Amino acid sequence: MTSTLGINVRSEIGELEGVILHTPGPEVENMTPQNAERALYSDILNLSVAGEEYAQFKQVLQSVTNTYEVSDLLNDVLAQSTVREQLIKTICANEDAKQEINKLLQLGTEELGRQLIEGVILNRDNLTNFLNKERYILKPLHNFFFTRDSSISVLDEVLIGKMANKVRERESIIMEAIFKYHPLWGVKTCNPTLPQTSKSNLNMTIEGGDVLVARDDILIIGTGCRTSTQGIDFLIDSIKARNGKTRHILVKELPDAPESFIHLDMVFTFLDRDSCMVFEPLMLQKNKYQTIHITIENGTVSSIRNEGNLLKALKRLGIDLNPISCGGNNDSWIQEREQWHSGANFFAFAPGKVIGYERNVHTLEEMNKNGFEIIKADDVISGQINPFHYNKCVVTIAGSELARGGGGARCMTMPLRRKNVEW
């Protein structure tokens, strides 16, 4: 019998022991310029180029940790007949497509899994469907390669994302099924979409790009267009119900625009025990976007107050970080350009060892000034360079096309397990 792996994520930087990925497929091209905005894209990706870039990214991760593909995990779950039927019914009910249930139940496991991700084409077998302008009855999951958002590892549990846009809701449904029913996990999930937890609060949203586990007692959460204050209140209530040790939630308000600010990890990510990447104008300069410190003790909120900024709040809690500026420190135009292309969105696979896009050259120069060796992905993949031989390093991946999807290395990873970090 296969033993369960369990979840253990108590920091953003602990050595990575497992991560879920989703290689982008035809779903990222199954759109037109007319519906790209609805799909949360500002442009259409070239899959052949994006696929090559993603393959490089995945090979780097395979060289340093265990990787798991969403499609493989989904197929394993769909092979269980009772789970398969339940999942199809849940998806079709959520997307007003109950007429598709019987057709989907008749598909083979791999074909069903493919269609649930790439989209189910509308069958024009009656007048209503014939006149329908849509191509799909179940729309493609254009954003699923950003596995960070729809499920979030927090300590030893998985928080299921309550997505801000309906086009992404199926991602969360699929990920919850994987964590509840796949033999590798079977872990406890915390789902804000359930009636008994959501209390029909339509304003409750929370996505993984806004949730950073700083330490086992500190969560950092962004609130803006993707994660609402009601979503954070749900987390507060969940922590209060556990009535455990003192926990801290640091909340950073985010602007609604530009779209490159959709998640906190687009303006702030951890690099090491003592350093972080920041988009300096928003994170360190004076502005109207507040940083709020919520303390939970003995099952109650014992204090809620403003902080000067996120780094000052972390320092008060014993995490003293040197900020490295996305785009460098000299030119605000360059800062904005590189932040737009996910220049602040790094993913740590061990303390001081991170992955990011090679296109953000000013950001990389600034990291190099701060002691990070710049390493090419192909050198890691070939075995020519071992990143663990360096104290601090950045493995750079191609990102001319992937970055146009609106995310970076952290966005494209859902960590399952990390070794604990000594602070």
N, C-alpha and C positions, 0 to 999 in steps of 0.2 A: 504493500500500500504506500502511495506517495505521501511523504510527510509534508506538512504545510511549512511555508517559508516565514510567514508572519511579516509584520510591518514594523520598522524601527527607523524613524526619522526625527532626530532631536536637534538638528542644526541644518544650516544651509551648506556647510563645508565639510562635514565628516566624510571620510573615505567611502566612496560609493560601492555598495555591494549588489545592487540590482536596480534596473531602471526600465520603465515601459516606454516604448517608442511606437510610432505609426509611420511607416514609410508612405509618403504621399503617392497616390495613384490617380487614375482617371477622374476621381471626384474633384480634384483641384482644377481640372479643365472643363468640367461639366457645367459650364455657365457661359453666359454671353455678356458683352459690355452692358446690356440693358439691365441684367439682374446681378451684376457683380457687386454693386453697393449693398444689395439685400443680403448677399453672401458674405458681407463684411470685408470685401476686398475693394481696393481703389483701382486695381488693374487685374488683368488676367495673367496668370503665371504660364510660363513655357515649361511644361512637365518634363520634357527631355533634359533641359538644363537643370531644373530644380531637382530632378531625380538623381543626376550625377552629383550634385552638391550634397544632397541628403545622404547618398551612399558613402561619401567621404566622412561626413559627420558620424554616421552610424558605425563605420569601421574604426574610427577613433575610440568610440565608446566601447566597442567590442574588444579593443585591445587593453582596456583598463578595468572592465567590470562585466557583469552578466546583463544581457539585454533580452527583453521580451517584446514581441510584436503584438499589437492589438489584434490584428486579423487572426493570428494563430490562437490567441487566448479566446477570442470570440468563437472561433470554430470549435474549440474544445467544449465550450459552454453549450453551443447549439447542438452538439452531439447528444446532449441529455434531453430526452424527449419532453419531459415535463417542463423543464426550464425553457426549452425552445418555444413551446406553445405559449407559455406565460409571457415570455419576452416579446413575441410577435404581437400578442394581444395588447400588451401595454403600449408598444410603439404605435400600433395602428389606432388605438383609442386616442392617444395623445395628439396624433396628426390627422384626425378625422378621416381615416382611411380603413374603416372596419371591413369594407367590401373586399379588401385585399388579403384578409386573414387566411382564407382557405387556399388561395393561390400560393401564398408564401409558405404555408405548411407543407405543400407538395414539393418544394424545391429541395435539392440536395444540400447538405450542410455547407459546403464551400461556396456554392452558388448563392445560397441564402445570405451567408456572411458577406459576400461581395456586394450583393444588392443593398443590404442594410447600410453599407458604407458609401458605395458609389451612386446609389439612388435607384428607385423603382420607377420605371417608365410608365406613364399613364396610358392605360389601354382605352383607345377611343372606340368603345363598343356600344355607346349610346349617344344621343344627341347632346346631352350635357357635356360629356367628355369630349365629343367631337369639336364642340365650340370653345372648349377650355383652352386658354392661351398658354397654360403651363405645360412643360414637357414631362415633369415628374409628379407622381402621386405621393411618393416619399422622396424628398429632395436629397441631393448628394450632401455628404458631410464635408464640405469644402475645407473646414478648419480643423479637422481631427488630428492632423499631424502636430498641432499644438496641444500635445497630451497633458500639459500642465494644468489646464483650466477646468476640465470636467471632473477630475477627482484629485484629492489633495491628501498626501500622507502627513499626518500630524501625530507625532509620538508613535503610538502603536495602533492607531485607528486610521480609517480613511473617511475623510469628509467628502461627500458627493457635492459637486458644484451645482448651484442653482443659477443657470445661465441667464445672462441679461437679454439674450436674443433667442427667439424661438427656433431659428435655423440651427442652433447648437444643442437643443435639448436632448436629442437622441444620443448624443455623445455621453451625456451623464447617465442615461438609462442603460446604455451598453456597459459602461465602466462599473456601474453598481452591480450588474449581473455578473461580471467577471470576478469582482471581489467577493461577492456572496457565494458563488457557485463553482468557481474553478477550484479543482483539487489542490492547486498550489497555495491557495489562500484560505478562503472561507473565513475572512476576518470580519470584525464588527465594522459596520458602516454607520455614519451619521448623516442622515439625509434631510435637509431642510425642506424638501418638496413634499414630504409625507404630510397628510392632513393633520395628524396629531401633533406635528411639530411646526408646520408653517402657519397654522391657525388662519388659513386662507389669506395670508398677507401677500398681496400681489406685488408689493414693492420690495419684497425680500429677494436679493440677488447676491451671489458670492461666487467668485471665480479664482482659480488657483494662481493666476498671475499676480493677484493682489495679496496673497498669503505667504509670508516668509516665516519659517521657524528659526528664530535667532538662537534660542537655547531652550532647554526643556521647560523652562518657566516663563519664556518670553515669546509672544507672537507679535509680528509686525504686519499690519494690514492696511492696504490702501483703500480709500473710499472715493468713488468717482462714478464714471458712467457704467462700469461693469460690476462693482460691488457697492451695494447700498448700505446706509447706516443700519437699516433693518436687518440686513444679512449679518452685520457685525453684532448686533444685539442678539441674534440667534446664537452666535458663538459664545457670547457672554453668558447667556442663560445655560448653555450646555456645560460650560466650565463651572458655573455656580452649582449646578446639579451634582457635580462630582464631589464637591465639598472637600477637596484635597488641599495640597500645599498652596502657598501664595503664588499666584500667577499674574503676569503683567501682559496687557495688550497695548501696544503702541499703534495709534491710528494716524495715518498721514492723509490729509485731504489732497485730492488731485483735481486739476482742471478738466473740464469737459472737452476741451479742444487744446491743441490739435489731436488727431486720432492716434498719434504715436504715444500719447500719454494714457492709453486705455488701461494700463495696469501699473502697479507700483514697480514691478521688476523691469519696466522700461526706463525708469529713472534712478533705480537703486538696486544693487545686488551685492552680496557678500563675496569677497575674494579670498580672505584668509581670516585667521583669528584677530588680526590687527589691522585689516584694510578692507575697504569697500569701494565700489564704483558708484559715482553719483553724477546726475545731471545737475551741475552746481547752481544754475539760476533758480531752479525750483527747490532743491533740497537744502541749500545753505544760505542763499540770499534772502533778505526780508521780503515777504510777500503775504498775501491774504490767506494762504492755504495753511490751515492750522495743523499742529502736531499735538495729539491728545494722549495722555497717559492714564490708562484705566487699571486699577489694582483690584484684584479679587482675593479676598481672604475669608476663610471659614464659610464659604457658600454665599457671600454677599460682596457687592461692590463697596469697598472700603474708601476708595477715593477716585476721583476723576478730575483731571486738571490739564492745563495747557503746558507744553514744554517749548523751549526756544526753537529747537529743531530735533530731528530724529537722532542725530549723532550725539547731541547733548543728553537726550533721554537715555540712550544706550550706555553712555559713559557713567551716568548716575547709577546704572544697574550693573556696572562692572565690566562692560564691553567697550573698550576704548579703540575706536577705529580711525585709521588715517584715511581721509577721503581722497580718492584719485578721480580726477575730473574727466568725464566723457568729452572727447573732442579737445582736450588740453585746456590750458588756462588763459590763452592769449586772445582768442577771437570768438565772440559770441555766435557769429554766423557758422563757423566750423562746429561749434558745440551743438547748435541746432541741427545741422546737416547730419552729423554722426549719430545724434540721439534718434533722429528720424529713421535711420537704418539700424536700429537696435544696438547702438554703440554702448549702451549701459547694461545690456542684457547678457551677462555672462553666467555660465553654469560651472560650478565647482565640482570636480570629481574627487578631490581631496583638498585638505587645507593648503592654500596657496597655489593650487593647480586648477586652471580654469580653461574653458573653451569659449571662443568668440569669433566673430567674423573678421577676416583679414582685410576687408575693404575699409575699415575704420582706422586709418593709419595714424591719425593724430592721437586717438585714444590709446593705441598700442605704443606709440612713442612715449606717452605720459606714463604708461605702466612700466615700460622699460626703465625710465628714469627712477621709478620707485622699486627697482630690484627684480622685476619680472622678466625672465628670459623669453624671447619670442620664438616659438617653435612651429614649423610647418606641419600640417596634418599628415601629409604624405610621408614625412620622415618618421612619424610615430607609427603609422600603419605598416610601413616596410620593416619596422624593427630597428631602424638605424639609430633612433633616439628613444630613450626611455624617460618619459616625463617625471617618473618618480626619482630619478637621479638628480633632479633640481629641487632647490628649496622653494622657489617660486617660478612659475612659468605660465605662459598662455599658449595653448595649442590653437592655431588659427585655421579656420575652415573657410572655403569659398562661400560667398553669399550674395552674388550678384542677383540671383533670382529668388532664393529663399527669403531674403530680407524684404522683398517686395510683398510678401504675404503678410507682413506686419508683425514679425516676431523674430527672436533670436534663439540662442542655444538653451537658455533656461525655459523658454516657452515650449520648446520641442521635447522636453524631458519630464517624465513623471517618476521621481525617485521612489523606490520601495524600501530600501534599507541603506543605512549609513552607519559606519562605525561611530561610536561616541567620541566626542571631542572634550579634551581637558582644557578648560578655560583658565 
